[in-house]
């Protein structure tokens, strides 16, 4: 056996066989290693991307809770904004309702969108909502002579109508206009009103409409006319007083120069008659003056209350 193995040919063949077996075993190991590496890379590439469904349950619940919290905060904020808007609207309504001056708000279409109680009372309409300036003011004309500082379109043959002034502001968005006009209510009551017409601009500069602030100046106008009348009466009274004093002074001078005892009683009677007439005139003037003074005092007190 030893002799056989020691044979060069056989020994060489055994060595070759041993090397071939080792090479074969190494090749098998290498192939398996490559397959395992390729399989691992394939499994890594095919791993799905995490989605909402693949997230852990506690993380999913956390996301849901955050969304609910944001929704609740948004609802609370919306309710707060709605309450603030209602509060502002109620405050505005309360202010308009308690104003002694009338307020009319015309929309861009020329129709009344809002009117406070004072405007309804002054203009004599139960509800002017939806009416146009033509329907409300009709033939009311701007007074040609207005106080200093009050708007006037100049003196012309044709009177300027109050409704046209409102339409001019609605069309052109012109500056604020202050007007006085003689107005007749639907019931036929004559009133003297002062109107301030102002454009109502939007935030972007467009025109939303026009607002009219209306004040009833009928009582003040009546008092002013009475004062003018009393001024004329006072001038006439002063002239008559001066005439009577001149007459009495003439009779007194004649009485002083007269030496006729029969004429003296007649001159004295004439003086007494003229003095009595003067006393009656002055008494009538003062009696007519007192009620006017009382009315003026009440009107002044009413103005202070306003």
Secondary structure in CASP SS format (residue, H / E / C, confidence):
PFRMAT SS
TARGET T0000
AUTHOR 0000-0000-0000
METHOD secondary structure of the structure
MODEL  1
X C 1.00
X H 1.00
X H 1.00
X H 1.00
X H 1.00
X C 1.00
X C 1.00
X H 1.00
X H 1.00
X H 1.00
X H 1.00
X H 1.00
X H 1.00
X H 1.00
X H 1.00
X H 1.00
X H 1.00
X H 1.00
X H 1.00
X H 1.00
X H 1.00
X H 1.00
X H 1.00
X H 1.00
X H 1.00
X H 1.00
X H 1.00
X H 1.00
X H 1.00
X H 1.00
X H 1.00
X H 1.00
X H 1.00
X H 1.00
X H 1.00
X H 1.00
X H 1.00
X H 1.00
X H 1.00
X H 1.00
X H 1.00
X H 1.00
X H 1.00
X H 1.00
X H 1.00
X C 1.00
X C 1.00
X C 1.00
X C 1.00
X C 1.00
X C 1.00
X C 1.00
X C 1.00
X C 1.00
X C 1.00
X C 1.00
X H 1.00
X H 1.00
X H 1.00
X H 1.00
X H 1.00
X H 1.00
X H 1.00
X H 1.00
X H 1.00
X H 1.00
X H 1.00
X H 1.00
X H 1.00
X H 1.00
X H 1.00
X H 1.00
X H 1.00
X H 1.00
X H 1.00
X H 1.00
X H 1.00
X H 1.00
X H 1.00
X H 1.00
X H 1.00
X H 1.00
X H 1.00
X H 1.00
X H 1.00
X H 1.00
X H 1.00
X H 1.00
X H 1.00
X H 1.00
X H 1.00
X H 1.00
X H 1.00
X H 1.00
X H 1.00
X H 1.00
X H 1.00
X H 1.00
X C 1.00
X C 1.00
X C 1.00
X E 1.00
X E 1.00
X E 1.00
X E 1.00
X E 1.00
X E 1.00
X C 1.00
X C 1.00
X C 1.00
X E 1.00
X E 1.00
X E 1.00
X E 1.00
X E 1.00
X C 1.00
X H 1.00
X H 1.00
X H 1.00
X H 1.00
X H 1.00
X H 1.00
X H 1.00
X C 1.00
X C 1.00
X C 1.00
X C 1.00
X C 1.00
X C 1.00
X C 1.00
X C 1.00
X E 1.00
X H 1.00
X H 1.00
X H 1.00
X H 1.00
X H 1.00
X C 1.00
X C 1.00
X C 1.00
X E 1.00
X E 1.00
X C 1.00
X C 1.00
X C 1.00
X C 1.00
X C 1.00
X C 1.00
X C 1.00
X C 1.00
X C 1.00
X C 1.00
X C 1.00
X C 1.00
X C 1.00
X C 1.00
X C 1.00
X C 1.00
X C 1.00
X C 1.00
X E 1.00
X H 1.00
X H 1.00
X H 1.00
X H 1.00
X H 1.00
X H 1.00
X H 1.00
X H 1.00
X H 1.00
X H 1.00
X H 1.00
X C 1.00
X C 1.00
X C 1.00
X C 1.00
X E 1.00
X E 1.00
X E 1.00
X E 1.00
X E 1.00
X E 1.00
X E 1.00
X E 1.00
X C 1.00
X C 1.00
X C 1.00
X C 1.00
X C 1.00
X E 1.00
X E 1.00
X E 1.00
X E 1.00
X E 1.00
X E 1.00
X E 1.00
X E 1.00
X E 1.00
X E 1.00
X E 1.00
X E 1.00
X C 1.00
X C 1.00
X C 1.00
X C 1.00
X C 1.00
X E 1.00
X E 1.00
X E 1.00
X E 1.00
X E 1.00
X E 1.00
X E 1.00
X E 1.00
X E 1.00
X E 1.00
X C 1.00
X H 1.00
X H 1.00
X H 1.00
X H 1.00
X H 1.00
X H 1.00
X H 1.00
X H 1.00
X H 1.00
X H 1.00
X H 1.00
X H 1.00
X H 1.00
X H 1.00
X H 1.00
X H 1.00
X H 1.00
X H 1.00
X H 1.00
X H 1.00
X H 1.00
X H 1.00
X H 1.00
X H 1.00
X H 1.00
X H 1.00
X H 1.00
X H 1.00
X H 1.00
X H 1.00
X H 1.00
X H 1.00
X H 1.00
X H 1.00
X H 1.00
X H 1.00
X H 1.00
X H 1.00
X H 1.00
X H 1.00
X C 1.00
X C 1.00
X C 1.00
X H 1.00
X H 1.00
X H 1.00
X H 1.00
X H 1.00
X H 1.00
X H 1.00
X H 1.00
X H 1.00
X H 1.00
X H 1.00
X H 1.00
X H 1.00
X H 1.00
X H 1.00
X H 1.00
X H 1.00
X H 1.00
X H 1.00
X H 1.00
X H 1.00
X H 1.00
X H 1.00
X H 1.00
X H 1.00
X H 1.00
X H 1.00
X H 1.00
X H 1.00
X H 1.00
X H 1.00
X H 1.00
X H 1.00
X H 1.00
X H 1.00
X H 1.00
X H 1.00
X H 1.00
X H 1.00
X H 1.00
X H 1.00
X H 1.00
X H 1.00
X H 1.00
X H 1.00
X C 1.00
END
